[in-house]
Amino acid sequence: MGVQSAGETRFGKAKKEARAILESPWKPALAAVLLTNPGALPVPDRLGADRAKVFSDIERAQISSARADLTGTLKKAYALLDKTDSSKKRL
């Protein structure tokens, strides 16, 4: 994620994409930020409606050289989606 392309890291591009999703016309009513590096941010126990907090979590996210647990993070993301009653779920 630290690899640079066109003067920006992959991690920087991922953060930009996360912000773009929140600002898109779709504008999810509920959202959460989950990172693959352990201990980076607390893992939320539910999706939240506080957009300012989600934007803050994106900004506070730091790149890590630790091994990513993508499978575990995706399982947590799906579990969060399972807990909501919304019919418009998106990962």
Secondary structure, 3 states (H helix, E strand, C coil): CCCEECCEEHHHHHHHHHHHHHHCCCCCCCECCCCCCCCCCCCCCCCECCHHHHHHHHHHCCCCCCCCCHHHHHHHHHHHHHCCCCCCCCC
